Amino acid sequence: MKFRNREKTLQTKKAVTNQWILALTSWAMMPLIFLTLSFGVQIFLNFLYLGDVLKYLISGLGFLFLILTWWATLGAVIKNFKISTTQKQISNILLSINDPVIAYDDSFRVLFINAAAETLLGVSNQKITGQRITPEMNNIPEYGLLVKIMFPSLAPIVLRKQTSTFPQKMVLKLIDPKEMTLEVTTSQIFNDEHEVMGFLKIIKDKTQEESAARTQKDFITVAAHQLRTPLTGLNWAVDLLMKQEFGSLTNEQLTTVSQMKNALESLSLTVNNVLNIAQLEEGRFGFDFKDNDISDAVLTVLSSLEPAAKKRNIHLSFYRPDPPFTRFVFDIKRVETALQILVDNAIKYNIDNGEVRIKINKTTDNLYAEIRIEDTGIGIPNRELGKLFTKFFRANNAIKNQTEGTGLGLYIAKNIIDNHGGKITASSIEGRGSTFTFTLPLQENLIPPQTDFNS
């Protein structure tokens, strides 16, 4: 967004009826009119006292000068008219925005606030325009909300933020003068030389949305916790039945109990996944970053999934890094969870007598460990690869192959890797297999700071 003159504010609400009349009759035109009259008098005097050649020469030069002067003036009028029109268009756009808008220069002097901002902040555009806002004004009740929006570090709680690039976005939770959640988007204002001359903040009131989301998450969390207790009891009872603690069972009865056991394990996994997602999204998942061996994490997961692989004659191969990795900082339990999800999927959606290969290498810049999980399974349709890590998504061919599933596993795995400062990607050829690759930083300073968003 560009403004020609940083001294002009966006306060004009009514367009002037005729900009040309205004420009041509303004006091700025008076020197030109005076100059024109002066030249006319001079030319008249020249005609009285000078010879014919000089008369015509002076007259021609005077006439040419007048033409050039008028031409330059007309150009300036047109230019000013365009600037004025552009400013009025910008002003009208800002005035028509339903969300609160605050424009201020690089010294935090307010240039403009629209009607929605007046309502939110409790101050008028006329009163606030031209004032320089400072953090010290936070103690003035009238300006407290405005100051917290312009200086977000003064807000009681920052729920989310993205400040690495413009437009910046922050979600603030405010307590005073009333409890509210605001999403503040900050964009830069440039002049014609593309120099930053100010900023524009657009504010969205997210109070109701955040409240509804919080209620939904709380309900899911409570429900999942309440399900855990009876599931534990049922699992314990089924284990006793399978061990035939209450007497011998027929083969048919053992088959039924085994099916019950599988169903309970599936339900327990779903409950745990729901709780994990709630904790991840609220910043309460908890990470324990310590020096660990990535090979140990892979071996633990392969050991736990070996029985499932044997049932379908699927061969598990682990290609250890050569030379072996030195220990580096990561949360081994969380990474094991991500690996468990990826390797379990590689087994579940594989073909009988297929293969799953786990390979560990370093990236070309030697800053990250790269873990690849390759399978010879059903693959993923190319058109669905982009949705793979979204919540509750399952590819169509996966649903046909395995009717059970929640579509939460890959979403959880991605969040775990993201919180480590790594990336996860997938490539696949439908009918020939898939490759999932994720990275983990080898240097602790590459792990992003863990922020607790729980209010």
C-alpha positions as CSV (number, residue, x, y, z in Angstrom):
1,M,0.0,0.0,0.0
2,K,1.5,3.3,-1.1
3,F,1.0,6.9,0.1
4,R,2.6,9.8,-1.7
5,N,2.8,12.2,1.3
6,R,3.4,10.8,4.8
7,E,2.2,14.1,6.3
8,K,-1.3,13.6,4.9
9,T,-3.6,11.4,6.9
10,L,-6.5,9.3,5.7
11,Q,-9.3,11.4,7.3
12,T,-11.3,12.6,4.3
13,K,-14.7,11.0,4.2
14,K,-16.5,13.1,1.5
15,A,-15.2,13.6,-2.0
16,V,-15.0,17.1,-3.3
17,T,-17.5,17.8,-6.1
18,N,-15.0,18.9,-8.7
19,Q,-11.3,18.4,-8.1
20,W,-10.4,20.4,-11.2
21,I,-12.3,23.5,-10.0
22,L,-10.7,23.2,-6.6
23,A,-7.2,22.9,-8.1
24,L,-7.6,25.8,-10.6
25,T,-9.2,28.2,-8.1
26,S,-6.9,27.4,-5.1
27,W,-4.4,29.9,-3.7
28,A,-1.6,27.8,-5.2
29,M,-2.6,29.1,-8.7
30,M,-2.3,32.8,-7.7
31,P,1.5,33.2,-8.4
32,L,1.0,31.7,-11.9
33,I,-1.8,34.1,-12.6
34,F,0.3,37.0,-11.4
35,L,3.2,35.9,-13.5
36,T,1.0,35.7,-16.6
37,L,-0.3,39.2,-16.1
38,S,3.3,40.4,-15.6
39,F,4.5,38.9,-18.8
40,G,1.5,40.4,-20.6
41,V,2.4,43.9,-19.4
42,Q,6.0,43.4,-20.3
43,I,5.2,42.2,-23.8
44,F,2.9,45.2,-24.2
45,L,5.7,47.6,-23.1
46,N,8.1,45.9,-25.5
47,F,5.8,46.5,-28.3
48,L,5.7,50.2,-27.5
49,Y,9.5,50.9,-27.2
50,L,11.4,48.2,-29.1
51,G,12.0,47.4,-32.8
52,D,10.0,44.9,-34.7
53,V,12.5,42.1,-34.5
54,L,13.0,42.4,-30.8
55,K,9.3,42.8,-30.3
56,Y,8.6,39.5,-32.0
57,L,11.5,37.7,-30.4
58,I,10.5,38.8,-26.9
59,S,6.9,38.0,-27.6
60,G,7.7,34.6,-28.9
61,L,9.9,33.8,-25.9
62,G,7.3,35.0,-23.5
63,F,4.6,33.1,-25.2
64,L,6.7,29.9,-25.2
65,F,7.5,30.4,-21.5
66,L,3.9,30.8,-20.7
67,I,3.0,27.6,-22.6
68,L,5.7,25.7,-20.8
69,T,4.6,27.1,-17.4
70,W,1.0,26.3,-18.0
71,W,1.9,22.8,-19.2
72,A,4.0,22.1,-16.1
73,T,1.2,23.5,-13.9
74,L,-1.4,21.4,-15.6
75,G,0.8,18.3,-15.1
76,A,1.1,19.1,-11.4
77,V,-2.7,19.6,-11.2
78,I,-3.3,16.2,-12.8
79,K,-0.7,14.6,-10.6
80,N,-2.2,16.1,-7.4
81,F,-5.6,15.1,-8.6
82,K,-4.5,11.4,-9.0
83,I,-2.8,11.5,-5.6
84,S,-5.9,12.9,-4.0
85,T,-8.2,10.4,-5.8
86,T,-5.9,7.5,-4.7
87,Q,-5.9,8.7,-1.1
88,K,-9.7,9.0,-1.1
89,Q,-10.0,5.5,-2.6
90,I,-7.7,4.1,0.0
91,S,-9.6,6.0,2.7
92,N,-12.9,4.7,1.4
93,I,-11.6,1.2,1.4
94,L,-10.4,1.4,4.9
95,L,-13.6,3.0,6.1
96,S,-15.6,0.2,4.5
97,I,-13.7,-2.6,6.2
98,N,-15.9,-4.1,8.9
99,D,-12.9,-5.2,11.0
100,P,-11.0,-2.6,13.1
101,V,-8.1,-1.0,11.3
102,I,-5.2,1.1,12.7
103,A,-2.7,2.9,10.5
104,Y,0.4,4.4,12.1
105,D,3.9,5.6,11.0
106,D,7.3,4.2,11.8
107,S,7.4,6.4,15.0
108,F,4.1,4.9,16.2
109,R,2.2,8.0,15.5
110,V,-1.4,7.2,14.6
111,L,-2.4,8.1,11.1
112,F,-5.9,6.7,11.0
113,I,-8.4,4.4,12.7
114,N,-11.7,3.4,11.1
115,A,-15.2,3.3,12.8
116,A,-14.8,-0.3,13.8
117,A,-11.6,0.5,15.6
118,E,-13.2,3.5,17.3
119,T,-15.8,1.1,18.7
120,L,-13.3,-1.5,19.8
121,L,-10.8,0.9,21.3
122,G,-13.3,3.4,22.8
123,V,-11.5,6.4,21.3
124,S,-12.4,8.6,18.3
125,N,-10.3,8.9,15.1
126,Q,-10.3,12.7,15.6
127,K,-8.8,12.5,19.1
128,I,-6.2,9.8,18.5
129,T,-4.9,10.8,15.0
130,G,-1.5,12.4,15.2
131,Q,-0.7,11.1,18.7
132,R,2.5,9.1,19.2
133,I,1.7,5.9,21.1
134,T,4.3,4.7,23.6
135,P,4.4,1.7,25.9
136,E,4.2,4.0,28.9
137,M,0.6,4.9,27.9
138,N,-0.4,1.3,28.8
139,N,-1.1,2.7,32.3
140,I,-3.7,5.1,31.0
141,P,-7.0,3.2,31.0
142,E,-8.3,5.1,27.9
143,Y,-5.3,3.9,25.8
144,G,-4.6,0.5,27.4
145,L,-6.2,-1.6,24.7
146,L,-4.6,0.4,21.8
147,V,-1.2,0.1,23.4
148,K,-1.4,-3.6,23.8
149,I,-2.4,-4.0,20.2
150,M,0.4,-1.8,19.0
151,F,2.9,-3.4,21.4
152,P,1.8,-7.1,21.7
153,S,4.6,-7.9,24.2
154,L,2.5,-6.0,26.7
155,A,-0.5,-8.3,26.3
156,P,-1.1,-10.7,29.2
157,I,-1.1,-13.8,26.9
158,V,0.2,-14.4,23.4
159,L,-1.6,-17.5,22.2
160,R,0.0,-17.8,18.8
161,K,2.4,-15.8,16.7
162,Q,4.1,-15.6,13.3
163,T,6.5,-12.7,13.3
164,S,9.3,-13.9,11.0
165,T,7.8,-12.3,7.8
166,F,5.2,-9.7,6.9
167,P,2.3,-9.8,7.1
168,Q,2.8,-10.7,10.8
169,K,0.0,-12.4,12.7
170,M,-0.5,-12.7,16.4
171,V,-3.4,-14.0,18.5
172,L,-3.6,-12.1,21.8
173,K,-5.7,-12.9,24.9
174,L,-6.6,-9.8,26.8
175,I,-8.1,-9.5,30.3
176,D,-8.6,-5.8,30.8
177,P,-11.0,-4.0,30.2
178,K,-12.7,-7.2,29.4
179,E,-11.7,-10.7,28.4
180,M,-11.3,-11.1,24.7
181,T,-9.2,-12.9,22.1
182,L,-7.9,-10.7,19.2
183,E,-6.1,-11.8,16.0
184,V,-3.9,-8.9,14.9
185,T,-2.4,-8.9,11.4
186,T,0.3,-6.3,10.7
187,S,1.3,-5.2,7.2
188,Q,3.9,-2.6,6.1
189,I,3.1,0.7,4.4
190,F,5.5,1.8,1.7
191,N,6.1,5.1,-0.1
192,D,6.9,5.5,-3.8
193,E,10.6,4.7,-3.1
194,H,9.5,1.4,-1.5
195,E,10.7,2.6,1.9
196,V,8.8,1.6,4.9
197,M,6.9,4.6,6.2
198,G,4.4,2.9,8.6
199,F,2.2,0.0,9.4
200,L,-1.4,-1.2,9.1
201,K,-3.0,-3.4,11.7
202,I,-6.2,-5.3,11.0
203,I,-7.9,-6.7,14.0
204,K,-10.3,-9.6,14.1
205,D,-12.3,-10.5,17.3
206,K,-11.8,-14.2,17.8
207,T,-13.4,-14.3,21.3
208,Q,-16.4,-16.4,20.4
209,E,-14.5,-18.7,18.1
210,E,-11.8,-19.4,20.7
211,S,-14.4,-20.0,23.3
212,A,-16.2,-22.5,21.1
213,A,-13.0,-24.2,20.2
214,R,-11.9,-24.4,23.8
215,T,-15.3,-25.9,24.8
216,Q,-15.0,-28.5,22.1
217,K,-11.5,-29.4,23.0
218,D,-12.4,-29.6,26.7
219,F,-15.3,-31.9,25.9
220,I,-13.1,-34.2,23.8
221,T,-10.4,-34.3,26.4
222,V,-12.8,-35.1,29.3
223,A,-14.6,-37.7,27.2
224,A,-11.3,-39.4,26.2
225,H,-10.1,-39.4,29.8
226,Q,-13.4,-40.9,31.0
227,L,-13.1,-43.7,28.4
228,R,-9.6,-44.6,29.5
229,T,-10.7,-46.0,32.9
230,P,-13.3,-48.5,31.6
231,L,-11.0,-49.5,28.7
232,T,-8.3,-50.3,31.2
233,G,-10.7,-52.6,33.1
234,L,-11.9,-54.3,29.9
235,N,-8.4,-54.9,28.7
236,W,-7.5,-56.4,32.1
237,A,-10.5,-58.7,32.0
238,V,-9.8,-59.8,28.4
239,D,-6.2,-60.6,29.2
240,L,-7.4,-62.8,32.1
241,L,-9.8,-64.6,29.7
242,M,-7.0,-65.1,27.1
243,K,-4.8,-66.6,29.8
244,Q,-7.7,-68.8,30.8
245,E,-7.5,-67.8,34.4
246,F,-11.2,-68.6,34.9
247,G,-11.0,-72.0,33.2
248,S,-10.2,-73.4,29.8
249,L,-11.8,-72.0,26.7
250,T,-12.7,-73.7,23.4
251,N,-10.9,-72.6,20.2
252,E,-14.0,-70.7,19.1
253,Q,-14.1,-68.9,22.4
254,L,-10.4,-68.0,22.3
255,T,-10.9,-66.6,18.7
256,T,-13.8,-64.4,20.0
257,V,-11.7,-63.2,23.0
258,S,-8.8,-62.4,20.6
259,Q,-11.1,-60.3,18.4
260,M,-12.3,-58.5,21.5
261,K,-8.7,-57.8,22.5
262,N,-7.9,-56.4,19.0
263,A,-11.0,-54.2,19.1
264,L,-10.1,-52.9,22.6
265,E,-6.5,-52.1,21.4
266,S,-7.9,-50.2,18.4
267,L,-10.3,-48.2,20.6
268,S,-7.5,-47.5,23.1
269,L,-5.3,-46.3,20.3
270,T,-8.0,-43.9,19.1
271,V,-8.6,-42.5,22.5
272,N,-4.8,-42.0,23.0
273,N,-4.6,-40.3,19.6
274,V,-7.5,-37.9,20.4
275,L,-5.8,-37.0,23.7
276,N,-2.4,-36.5,21.9
277,I,-4.0,-34.2,19.4
278,A,-5.7,-32.1,22.1
279,Q,-2.4,-31.8,23.9
280,L,-0.4,-31.0,20.8
281,E,-2.8,-28.2,19.7
282,E,-2.8,-26.7,23.2
283,G,0.9,-26.9,23.7
284,R,0.6,-29.4,26.5
285,F,2.0,-32.4,24.7
286,G,5.3,-32.1,26.6
287,F,8.7,-32.8,25.0
288,D,11.7,-34.1,26.9
289,F,14.8,-33.2,24.8
290,K,17.9,-35.2,25.8
291,D,20.9,-36.8,24.1
292,N,19.7,-40.0,22.5
293,D,20.6,-42.6,19.9
294,I,18.3,-42.6,16.9
295,S,19.1,-46.2,16.1
296,D,17.8,-47.2,19.5
297,A,14.5,-45.6,18.7
298,V,14.2,-47.5,15.4
299,L,15.1,-50.8,17.0
300,T,12.5,-50.4,19.7
301,V,9.8,-49.7,17.2
302,L,10.8,-52.6,14.9
303,S,10.8,-55.0,17.9
304,S,7.3,-54.0,18.9
305,L,5.9,-54.3,15.3
306,E,7.8,-57.5,14.3
307,P,4.8,-59.8,15.3
308,A,2.4,-57.8,13.1
309,A,4.9,-58.0,10.2
310,K,5.4,-61.8,10.6
311,K,1.6,-62.4,10.4
312,R,1.7,-61.1,6.8
313,N,5.2,-62.3,5.9
314,I,6.5,-58.8,5.6
315,H,10.2,-58.4,5.9
316,L,11.5,-55.5,8.1
317,S,15.0,-54.2,7.1
318,F,17.0,-51.6,9.0
319,Y,19.9,-50.0,7.2
320,R,22.1,-48.6,10.0
321,P,24.0,-45.4,9.4
322,D,27.6,-45.9,8.4
323,P,29.5,-44.5,10.1
324,P,27.2,-44.6,13.2
325,F,25.6,-41.4,14.3
326,T,26.8,-39.7,17.4
327,R,24.1,-39.1,20.0
328,F,22.1,-35.9,19.5
329,V,19.2,-34.1,21.2
330,F,15.7,-35.3,20.6
331,D,12.7,-36.7,22.6
332,I,13.1,-40.4,22.1
333,K,9.6,-41.3,23.3
334,R,7.9,-38.8,20.9
335,V,10.1,-39.8,18.0
336,E,9.3,-43.5,18.7
337,T,5.6,-42.5,18.5
338,A,6.2,-41.0,15.1
339,L,8.2,-44.0,13.9
340,Q,5.6,-46.4,15.3
341,I,2.9,-44.6,13.2
342,L,4.9,-44.6,10.0
343,V,6.2,-48.2,10.2
344,D,2.8,-49.5,11.4
345,N,1.2,-47.8,8.3
346,A,3.9,-49.3,6.1
347,I,3.0,-52.8,7.4
348,K,-0.7,-52.3,7.4
349,Y,-0.9,-51.0,3.8
350,N,1.7,-53.3,2.4
351,I,1.1,-56.4,0.3
352,D,1.6,-59.9,1.6
353,N,5.3,-61.0,1.4
354,G,6.2,-57.3,1.0
355,E,9.1,-55.3,2.5
356,V,9.6,-52.3,4.8
357,R,13.0,-50.6,4.8
358,I,14.2,-48.0,7.3
359,K,17.2,-46.0,6.3
360,I,19.1,-43.3,8.3
361,N,21.5,-40.8,6.7
362,K,22.6,-37.2,7.1
363,T,21.3,-34.4,4.8
364,T,23.8,-32.9,2.4
365,D,24.4,-30.0,4.7
366,N,25.2,-32.4,7.7
367,L,22.7,-30.4,9.8
368,Y,19.9,-33.0,10.0
369,A,19.4,-36.7,10.4
370,E,17.2,-38.1,7.6
371,I,15.0,-41.1,8.3
372,R,13.3,-42.8,5.4
373,I,10.6,-45.5,5.7
374,E,10.1,-47.3,2.4
375,D,7.4,-49.9,1.7
376,T,6.2,-52.0,-1.2
377,G,2.6,-51.5,-0.5
378,I,-0.5,-50.1,-2.2
379,G,0.8,-46.6,-2.6
380,I,-1.0,-43.3,-2.4
381,P,-2.9,-41.6,-5.3
382,N,-0.9,-38.6,-6.5
383,R,-3.9,-36.3,-6.2
384,E,-4.2,-37.1,-2.5
385,L,-0.6,-36.6,-1.4
386,G,-1.2,-33.0,-0.5
387,K,-3.9,-33.9,2.1
388,L,-1.9,-36.7,3.7
389,F,-0.9,-34.9,6.9
390,T,-4.3,-33.2,7.6
391,K,-6.5,-34.3,10.5
392,F,-8.9,-37.2,9.8
393,F,-7.7,-37.7,6.2
394,R,-7.4,-41.2,4.7
395,A,-6.7,-42.0,1.1
396,N,-9.5,-43.7,-0.8
397,N,-7.4,-46.8,-1.6
398,A,-6.4,-47.0,2.1
399,I,-10.0,-47.0,3.2
400,K,-10.8,-49.9,0.8
401,N,-7.7,-51.8,2.0
402,Q,-8.2,-51.2,5.8
403,T,-11.7,-50.1,6.8
404,E,-10.6,-49.3,10.3
405,G,-8.6,-46.1,11.0
406,T,-9.1,-42.6,12.2
407,G,-6.7,-40.6,9.9
408,L,-5.0,-39.1,13.0
409,G,-1.7,-40.9,12.9
410,L,0.1,-38.9,10.3
411,Y,-1.2,-35.6,11.7
412,I,0.3,-36.5,15.1
413,A,3.6,-37.7,13.5
414,K,3.9,-34.4,11.6
415,N,3.3,-32.3,14.7
416,I,6.0,-34.3,16.6
417,I,8.5,-33.7,13.8
418,D,7.6,-30.0,13.4
419,N,8.1,-29.5,17.2
420,H,11.6,-30.9,16.8
421,G,12.4,-28.4,14.0
422,G,12.3,-31.1,11.3
423,K,10.2,-31.7,8.2
424,I,8.2,-34.7,7.0
425,T,7.4,-35.5,3.4
426,A,5.9,-38.3,1.4
427,S,6.3,-39.6,-2.1
428,S,4.5,-42.5,-3.7
429,I,3.6,-44.4,-6.8
430,E,0.1,-46.0,-6.6
431,G,0.3,-49.7,-6.6
432,R,4.1,-49.8,-6.1
433,G,4.7,-48.4,-2.6
434,S,5.4,-45.2,-0.6
435,T,8.3,-43.4,1.0
436,F,8.0,-41.3,4.1
437,T,11.0,-39.1,5.0
438,F,11.5,-37.0,8.0
439,T,14.4,-35.0,9.4
440,L,15.6,-34.2,12.9
441,P,18.1,-31.5,13.6
442,L,21.6,-32.7,14.8
443,Q,22.2,-29.4,16.6
444,E,20.2,-28.4,19.6
445,N,20.0,-24.7,18.6
446,L,17.9,-25.8,15.6
447,I,15.1,-27.1,17.8
448,P,12.4,-24.4,18.0
449,P,11.5,-23.0,21.5
450,Q,8.6,-24.9,23.0
451,T,5.8,-22.5,23.9
452,D,3.0,-23.4,26.2
453,F,-0.2,-21.9,24.6
454,N,-2.3,-23.2,27.4
455,S,-4.0,-20.3,29.0
